[in-house]
Amino acid sequence: MRRVVFNQKGGVGKSSIAVNLAAASAKAGLKTLLVDLDVQGNSTHYIFGQRSEPLSGVEDFFQNQLSLYSREPVSSLIHQSQYDNLSVMPSGRGLLELEHKLESRYKMYKLREALAELMSAFDRIYLDTPPALNFFSRSAMIAAERVIVPFDCDTFSKQALYQLTETIEEIKADHNREFTLEAIVPNQVPARAKLPQQLIEDLKADLLPVSRTTLSSSVVMRESHEKARPLVYLSPKHRLTKEFEALFQELESAE
């Protein structure tokens, strides 16, 4: 199963959700790959912390697609993390410089081909994306089977969400017949606020696939980022950790 986490809006928790779902998957015993397609590299930093030397990964993969001769195996661009069953294909700072060349040479299907081959080595693949509808996010959606959309429970985000569902349907119609909107995940939901709950009910009333599991707002997430340790390893008994594990189980049970 290949899942992409995407929303054009920044700051909605894409990287946090992608990393913690991948970590929950790995802890459950599934061979899991996390692919970081965001030039900011937040998912990469979340797993490996700050490094003095960059790791080979997604940038090298796309650079190879522009060459007729350099075709190193994609497996050489994957790095095992310190956590059992969890591997990463890291981001790279040169991704944006490659975007126009890749787009003009119509390389949007190359990631899909590569990840399809890797499914023999991995049980689950999670893709983190940039907060923009660009070459890399489109490539990720073409490569994935399902999309998870973080929703930060405000009115502007709700309006943008309906536009996003149209984009997802367009990707499905034009490029990827297998592609499905799997879940809209309410994120950083305040415990007692009424507006977020009303917005969630509005989405359900419109028959959108809102997850039963919602994710709370908690300072433990900042601590998790700073220590570069996903929640299932940093604080296994914390409420937010349990919510991520519940979300993972919900997605798996619906498969």
Secondary structure, 3 states (H helix, E strand, C coil): CEEEECCCCCCCCHHHHHHHHHHHHHHCCCCEEEEECCCCCHHHHHHHCCCCCCCCCHHHHHHHHCCCCCCCCHHHHCEECCCCCEEEECCCCCHHHHHHHHHHCCCCCHHHHHHHHHCCCCCEEEEECCCCCCHHHHHHHHHCCEEEEEECCCHHHHHHHHHHHHHHHHHHHHCCCCCEEEEEEECCECCCCHHHHHHHHHHHHCCCCECCCCCECCCHHHHHHHHCCCHHHHCCCCHHHHHHHHHHHHHHHCC
